Structure formats: C-alpha cells, structure tokens
Amino acid sequence: MENNEELNQSLRELAKGMQEATAKHQKEVDQWWDALSQDDRELAFYAVSQRIYTADLKEQRSFRGAIYGVFGFGPEMYGRAMDCGYLSIHNAIVDGNNLIEMTSAKNLEVIKDGLVTSWPEVDTLSLRCSDGKLTVKINKGNDYV
C-alpha cells in the first residue's frame, strides 16, 4: 500500500511540474510575441497559417506529417504542438473535411447485423444537431428515407 501511495505522490508531483513548465513556456511565448514588431507578427502569422493550410487542407497530412513534413520539426515538437492547441485545430479541419465529403455523398449504405441496404442516388444528406440530439435526414427525390 505504501508503494502505491509513493507512486501516486510521485505522479502528482510530476503532473504539477509539467503544468508549471507549460505555464512558464506559455508566458515566454507571450513575451516573445509581444516583443515582435508588427511586421514580424504578420510574417509569423502568415508563415504558420500557410503551413496549416498546406498540411491540413491542401495535402491532408496526418498530425505527425504536418509537424515533421510541412513545419519541418522533429519529435521534440510533438508534445508542444499538442500543448498549443494545434492537434485540436488539425482534428477540427479533418472532421470538417470529412463532413463536407459525407454530405456530398450520392449513395448511402446502411449496415445492420451484416446486412447491407443500399440507396443509390441520394439527393441530399443533411445533418442537424439540436437539443443535444443528432438527426440524420436523407432526401431521395421528394421523400425522406
């Protein structure tokens, strides 16, 4: 039991140290940004936005592919890219692209218990979320399936 408590205490201390390091790094980044000239802030914004566009929209890279291949970083930036929110940005873009493709689909297959029911030539696929409920409406001609 004592070993578990020691391990838990060590993990709490590690987590606290990581939170403090992240907060310190964020403060340093904010100070760096504030010290940039307007021209340098604009260049930095443009450079990062262009790379996000290239990685996530144009080339549709994975998270790692974006960090390593487009941004040119090594594994040392993986955690930092997550800390600054880029993983959330990347996933939101990928999810948005997937939604666009899905709502543009012209064929629908419903699979239940290994049986496939197909509806070719779907006119409209609309997704609505209200009151926390997701409703999928599929328009085939003038009828909803």
C-alpha positions in Angstrom: 0.0 0.0 0.0 2.9 2.3 0.8 4.4 1.8 -2.6 1.1 2.8 -4.3 0.9 6.0 -2.2 4.5 6.8 -3.1 3.8 6.2 -6.7 0.7 8.4 -6.6 2.6 11.2 -4.9 5.4 11.0 -7.5 2.8 11.2 -10.3 1.1 14.2 -8.7 4.5 15.9 -8.4 5.3 15.1 -12.0 2.0 16.4 -13.2 2.4 19.6 -11.1 5.9 20.1 -12.6 4.6 19.6 -16.1 1.8 22.1 -15.6 4.3 24.6 -14.2 6.7 24.1 -17.1 3.8 24.5 -19.6 2.7 27.8 -17.9 6.3 29.1 -17.9 6.6 28.3 -21.6 3.3 30.0 -22.4 4.5 33.1 -20.6 7.8 33.1 -22.5 5.9 32.7 -25.8 3.5 35.5 -25.0 6.5 37.8 -24.1 8.2 36.8 -27.3 5.1 37.6 -29.3 4.6 41.0 -27.6 8.2 41.9 -28.3 7.9 41.3 -32.0 7.3 44.2 -34.4 4.0 44.4 -36.2 5.8 43.3 -39.4 7.3 40.3 -37.7 3.9 39.3 -36.1 2.3 39.5 -39.5 5.1 37.4 -41.1 4.8 34.8 -38.3 1.1 34.6 -38.7 1.3 34.3 -42.4 4.0 31.6 -42.2 2.1 29.5 -39.7 -1.3 29.9 -41.4 0.2 29.0 -44.7 1.7 25.8 -43.3 -1.5 24.8 -41.6 -3.4 25.4 -44.9 -0.8 23.3 -46.8 -0.7 20.5 -44.2 -4.3 20.2 -43.3 -6.3 21.2 -46.4 -4.1 21.1 -49.5 -2.0 17.9 -48.7 -4.4 16.5 -46.0 -1.5 15.3 -43.9 -1.7 13.5 -40.6 -0.8 15.4 -37.4 2.7 13.9 -37.5 3.0 14.5 -41.2 2.2 18.2 -40.7 4.6 18.7 -37.8 7.5 16.8 -39.4 6.9 17.2 -43.1 5.4 20.6 -43.5 6.6 22.5 -40.5 10.0 20.7 -40.6 10.1 19.9 -36.9 11.3 16.7 -35.2 9.7 14.6 -32.5 10.6 17.2 -29.8 7.7 19.4 -31.1 5.0 16.7 -30.9 4.0 17.5 -27.3 4.4 21.2 -27.8 2.2 21.1 -30.8 -0.5 19.4 -28.7 0.0 21.9 -25.8 -0.6 24.9 -28.0 -3.8 23.5 -29.5 -2.6 22.5 -32.9 -3.9 18.9 -32.6 -7.4 20.4 -31.9 -7.1 22.7 -34.9 -5.9 19.8 -37.1 -8.7 17.5 -36.0 -11.4 20.2 -36.5 -10.2 20.7 -40.0 -10.0 17.0 -40.8 -13.5 16.5 -39.2 -14.9 19.4 -41.3 -13.4 18.0 -44.5 -14.9 14.6 -43.7 -18.3 16.2 -43.0 -18.2 18.0 -46.3 -17.4 14.8 -48.2 -20.1 12.9 -46.3 -22.8 15.4 -47.0 -21.8 15.4 -50.7 -22.3 11.6 -50.9 -24.7 10.4 -53.6 -25.0 6.8 -52.4 -26.0 5.6 -48.9 -25.4 2.1 -47.4 -27.0 1.1 -44.0 -25.4 -1.9 -42.5 -27.2 -3.7 -39.7 -26.3 -7.2 -38.5 -24.1 -7.8 -41.5 -26.9 -7.0 -43.9 -26.4 -4.1 -46.3 -29.2 -1.9 -47.6 -28.2 0.5 -50.4 -29.9 3.6 -51.5 -28.2 4.9 -54.7 -28.5 8.4 -56.0 -29.3 10.2 -52.7 -30.2 13.8 -53.5 -29.4 15.4 -50.2 -27.9 14.4 -46.9 -28.5 16.8 -44.1 -27.2 16.7 -40.6 -28.9 18.6 -37.8 -28.0 18.8 -34.2 -30.5 20.4 -31.8 -31.1 19.9 -28.1 -28.0 17.7 -28.0 -29.6 15.1 -30.4 -28.2 14.3 -33.8 -30.7 13.7 -36.5 -29.6 12.5 -40.0 -32.1 13.2 -42.8 -31.6 11.7 -46.2 -33.6 13.1 -49.1 -34.2 10.8 -52.1 -36.2 12.7 -54.6 -39.0 14.3 -52.6 -39.1 11.6 -49.9 -37.0 11.3 -46.8 -35.6 7.8 -46.2 
